[in-house]
């Protein structure tokens, strides 16, 4: 039986969801901004304030990047969560690069 070309194919697969990289990076960026604001409020000003802020921010960024990479590596091997795992891995790399620069910038702002 021949089917006309203008009818929809009802047996086609549903479209695959997009990679949620934008959401992952924005959530991570919001978390990073929040703890950088809190760390600047928690530290004292003075000659050693820049180093204290640098150390605290570096530890927090390292923890955030480490958690992103660990969760991404675990989720990459789960069948339904591959795209989320890939987004977490890419988001971890992006947060590492952005976090390093913002950590240095935050230290420079605290010294003045």
Phi, psi and omega in degrees: 000129179271138178254141177291154182287341184273000178269148179286146176273109184281349182264004181289153182284149177292154181293145179284143179291153180287161176287129185276041185294323181297315179296317181297315181293319180293321177295316178297320179294320177297319177297317181296317179296321181296312182283338173289323175295317180293323180290328178287331176282331184279336184268152178277162175266159181145193185289332182260004185294322181297318180291322178296317178295318179299315181294314181295314179296321180296319179295316181293319178293318178299320178295318180294315180295319179298317178294321177298315182293318180296312178296321178295318179295324178290314184287337179296331182267001174264131190302313184278349186245019183300318182291321177294320177297317176296321178294322178292323178295313179294320178296324177295319178294316179297318179294327177296317180290312180293320182295321179298313179294319180289332176295315177294320177295321179295321178296318180296323178291326182285336180286334182280000000 
